[in-house]
Amino acid sequence: MDASSTLENLAANNLVRSIQDNFSFLVSDKLQHDLLLIKILFVIFSVFCLVAVIYLYKKTGFLHLDQLETYDILKDFKDFGASKALKQWKKIKQNFDKNDPVYWKLALLEAEKLMDEILIRMGLGTGTMDERLARASVDEIPNLQDVLQARRLCQDIARDPDYQLHKENAENTLQAFEKALIALQVF
């Protein structure tokens, strides 16, 4: 037993010494000096490749086209929760199609709420819907005056539960919200 444990210790010592020798060789000044030229060549080659890529990128005009394509795609992209808004709008239209002024009022109030949610998602700030509409421009909402009128009607409905709403007035109000949402590319 003593001889085998001595052999194991000797083998372990040889292995440790071999690992130390290999590690010492890898970090030795001689090897690092010999590899210095290769390192310098790789750095020069990398810089050359980087300069070549930048030059070719600018020369071909690919950078310019890439930016223009991205800009063209993103400039008209306005997703303010379109799929959710479309579902809500369908529900609003279903309520409006019922031949009952109570459902018309409900549909108009829901349409106003949807419009306000879209204005918030557009980034028109906090505060009331009137403040957000004041921040909106005619470029964003071409029928802004109609939306403001629709908003006033909805406020009247909310204040007075017995408000007498005529079908034609309700249709015009709903159409004002619909045109605004279409202009905002919500659906």
ABEGO torsion letter per residue (X at the ends): XAAAAAAAAAAAAAAAAAAAAAAAAAABAAAAAAAAAAAAAAAAAAAAAAAAAAAAAAAAGAAAAAAAAAAAAAAABBBAGAAAAAAAAAAAAAAAABBBAAAAAAAAAAAAAAAAAAAAAAGAEBEBAAAAAAABBAAABAAAAAAAAAAAAAAAAAABAABBBBAAAAAAAAAAAAAAAAAAGAX
